[in-house]
Amino acid sequence: MSDALRIAGPDAAMMAAPAALARFLETIDERRLDGVFSVGDVTILENFPPHVFLGRAGLDQWRAIMSDHAGGIGELKHVFGAAQDFVQGDETVHFTLPTQWSGDRDGRRFVEHGGWSFVQVREAGHWRIRSYGWAVVSFEWLD
């Protein structure tokens, strides 16, 4: 990985796709996903079955399942922590993004802490998600 350039963290352009993804989850507005994912094969690892979503068909399956899942959560909000493990190459970037989710499911408030590990590729002048994996590190019902 000698061609990789290590700098402090992702810039605004690199954060655009993760931010749009989070806003999609909060709103279930599929227009927010326009241009977010790579036009190539995408890989998503999630904490719900089937856990691994591969390629365009997998992305469509993820979108349907995630829309249903997140659509059942009221007042869903995210807060990003400082990106970790940032590595940028010529056309790829990797970083882990600590994330806190809060919301209401079935009348109960919750807080979930986790992290997204992103690999993004530069396509048509924009950073697009090639893969991500989500990992929950804590979950708490608040009432």
Secondary structure, DSSP 8 states (H G I E B T S, - for coil): -TT-B--SS--HHHHHHHHHHHHHHHH--GGGGTTTB-SS--EEE-SSTT-EEEHHHHHHHHHHHHHHHHHT-EEEEEEE---EEEEE-SSEEEEEEEEEEEEEETTEEEEEEEEEEEEEEEETTEEEEEEEEEEEEEEEE--
